[in-house]
Amino acid sequence: MLPGVILSKKGDSPDADQSNFTGMGAAVFASSGGQIKMENVQITSDADGANAVFASGAEIAAVEGKNSITLDNCDLTGAGTHGIMLYQSFSGDAGTGTAVFTARDSKLTSTSDGPFFYITNTTAKAELSGCTLSYPSGTLVQVSGNDGQRGWGRRGSNGGTFLLTAHDQTLSGSVICDSISSMDFVLAANAVYTGTVNGTKSGTVSVTLEKSAVWNVTGDSYLSRLKDTDVSYANIKSNGHTVYYDTGNADNSTFAGKTIVLADGGRLAPFTAEHMTVSVRENDTQRVS
């Protein structure tokens, strides 16, 4: 345990790129199988290759392959291309598997114009609870492939698979998913989300809402699956927008292909994801008060 100390790192690594992969130039470094616990610690770095320190030029956090980061009551700021990046580079320093990010009661700030969460070329999951998020881009999540130029998989087949779970958490911003990626978005107890999900109709995105959660819809959204424990759907504040569900997904059979008119002017309506065309049957409309 390192309680109440100040750690300062100066002096660049002779091979900063290599140090970024091995951690040898880090301000704080735990060898394989090792563990370091820190409490009330201030860390500063003025060195290239100081990988294990969050300085202003990097993401808030980056998890590669089968690794994980857990934050509890932390205050972190990043200025990298993305806020939090979950990815697989296949550089050989991270095993293939699920990248995991967990944050509780923390303040996470990104000053870049990229998405807060960026997932590519990997399977990943994240859980947020009681955190304050700040980012200027307006994009909460981007799950997508990449051009392959950095070795992050092959273009056209290097998308992402992402599970985001939030409880006792306020979130905002759009959720973007491309055609080779998928996402499950779980708004658990007391989660409040304001934004548009898959507004481009390009990805496979599912949304699950607990009854105590709230989704404030800011634009037409296209879901492969919608599950809501509030059978009145009063926790979906549509603001006049339409949430479309895929009629080809058996998990949406509870809707029976009908359009449900929400109390605040919007609708839950069917569409066929196979052709990405909207099909709203006005004769099958039922009203929810």
N, C-alpha and C positions, 0 to 999 in steps of 0.2 A: 504494500500500500504506500502510495506517495501522497501524503496529505499536505495541502497548503504550500506547495513549492512553485518556483518559477524555473522553467526550462527554456534555454535559449540555444539555438543552433545557428552557427555561421560556418562559412567555408563550403564552396561547391564541391560536389563529387567530380572526380576526373571523367566519369562516364555517367552523366545525369540520367540519361534514358535507361541505362541498365539499373541504376539505383532505384529508379521509379518502379521497376519490376521486382527487384529483390528486397527492397527496403533497407539496404545497407547504409544509405545516406540519411535515414530518417532521424528525426529528433527523438522519437521514442520507438524502440524496436523490440519486439518479442520474437524469439526464435521459434521454430516449429515445435508445437506442443507447449510452448511457454505461455505465461499469462501475466499481465501487468494490470493492477488496479490503481486508478487515480481518482483523487477527490480534491476539489477546490484547487486545481492545478492550472497555472497560466503557461501556455506554450507559445513561443514565438520562433519564427524561422526566417532567415535571410540567406537561403542557399538553394541552388538548383539540386534536385535529387532528394529533397527532404520529403519523401512520400507520405509518411505517417502523420503529417501535420496539415491541418486545414489552413495557409497563408492566403490572399485575395485573388489569386489567379487560377484556382482550382474549383471543381465542383464542391458543393457542400459535402457530398459523399459519393464514392464510386465503389460498386461491388461487382467483381468479375467472377463469373462462373459459380462454382459451388462454395461460395463464401457468404459471410453475413456481417452486418453491422447492427448493433443495438445501442440506441441513445436513450438516456433517461435523465431528464432535467438538464439538458444541454442548451447552449446558445451558440449556434454556428452560422457563419456567413460564407458564401462562396460566390465567385465571379467567373466560373468556367462557362463553357458553352451551354451546359445544362445545370439544373439545380442538383438533382440526384440521378446518377446514371447507373443502370443495371444492364450488364452486357457480358459478352464472351468474345475474347480476342483470339483464342486459340494460339496464344504466344507460347504456351507451355508452362506458364507459372500458375495457372488456376485450373482445377479440375472441372470437368463438365458436369453441370447439375443446376439446381435452382439457386439463384441469387436471392438473398433475403435481406430486407431492410425493415427495421422496427424502431419507432420513435414514440416516446411517451413524455408528455409534459415538457416539451422542448420548444425552443424558438428557432426556426429554420428560415434563413433568408438567402435568396439568390438575387444578385444584381444584374444577371444577364438577361437577354431577351429570348432565351430558349425555354423549352417546357420545364416545368418543375420536376416531373418524372420523365426520364427518357429510357425506354427499354428497347434493345435491339439484339438480335442474334442469340437469344437466351430465353429460358423460362425463369420467371421471377415472381416474387410476391413481396408485398409491403403491408405493414399495419401501422396505422396512426391513431393516437389517442391523446386528447388534451393538448395538442400542439398548436402553435401559432405559425402560420406559413405566410411568407411575404415574397412575391415575385412579380415583375412587371409585365411578363409576356402575355398573361391571360390564358395560357395553356397549362392546365393541370397535369395532363398525361399525354404523351405521345408514344405509342407502341408501333414500331415500324421497322422495315428493313433499312439497309444502308447501301452505299454504292460499292462496298467491298474493297475499296482502295486501301484501307488500313488493315486488311486481313480479317475483318470481322465477318466471316462467312462469305458465301457466294451471293452475289447480287441476284435478287429474284427469289431466293430461298433462305434469306437470313432475317426473317421477321422475328417478332417476339410473342411470348405468351405471358400474360400478366394478371395477377390477382391482387387487387387493392381492397383492403378492408379498413373501414373507419368506424370508430364508435366514440361517443362523447367528443366529437370533432366537427369543426366547421371547415368546409372546403369550397373553393370556387374556381371557375375556369373551365375551358372546354376539354373534352376527352376525344383524342384523335387516334384512330386505328386504321392501318392500311390493309389492303386486301390479302396480305400474306401473314397477318397477325391476328391475335385474339385477346380479349380481355374480359375478366369478371370483376364487376364493381359492386362491392357489398357495403351498403349503408346500414350498419348495425345500430344498436341502441343509441339514441340521442345524437345521431349524426345529422348534419345539415349540409346539403350540397346545393350550390347555385351554379348552373351551367348547362351546356349542351353536350349530349353524348352521341358520338358518331354522326354528326350532322352531315358529313359527306357521303354517307351510305356505303362506305368502302370496306369497313372492317366487320368483324364478328364480335359484338360486344353484348354482354349480359348484365342486367342490373337486378340486384336483390335489395329490397327495402324492408326493414323491420317497421312495425307499426309506429314506434316512437321516432323514427327517422323522417326527414323531410327532404324532398327534391324540389327546388325552385327551378323550373325549366325556363331557359332563356332562348331556346331555338328548337325547331323541329329536330327530333332525335330518332334514330333507327336502331332497334334492339333485336338481337337474335333471340333473346329470352327476357321476359320480365316476370319477376316474382315479388309479390307484395303481401305481407301478412295483414295489412289493412284492406279488407275486402271491399271497402267503400272507396278506396284510392284517394281518400281525403288528404293523404300525406304527399300527394303529387300536386304541387302548385303549378299548373300549366301556364299561367299568364297568357292564355290564348293560343299557345303553341300545341302542336300535335306530337305525341309520342307513338311511333309506329312499332308494331311487333310483328315478327316473322310468322306467317301462317303455316309455313312448312316445318316449323319446330314443334314437335309433339308436346314439349313442356309448356307451350302456350295454349293448349287445348281448353283450358278453363275459360278463355275468352270466346270460344266457339265461333271465331271469325267475325265477331261483331265489333262495331264501333261503340265505345263508351264515352258519353259526353260528361266531362268533368265539371264540377261546380263553378269553376272560374273561367269558363269559356273555351278551354282546350279540349282535346280528345285523346283517347287511346284508340288507335285505328290499325287495321291489318295492312300488311304489305307482303309481297312475295320476294324474299331475299334472292332467290335464284335468278330472277331477272332484274332485280333492283328497280322495280316499278311499284308505285303506290297504287293500292286498290282499296278504295273506300266505298263500302256499300251502304248508302244512306238508308236503305230499307231495313237494315239490320241494326239500327241505332237504338241504344237504350240509354236512359238518362240516370245519372247519379246525382242525387241532391245533397 
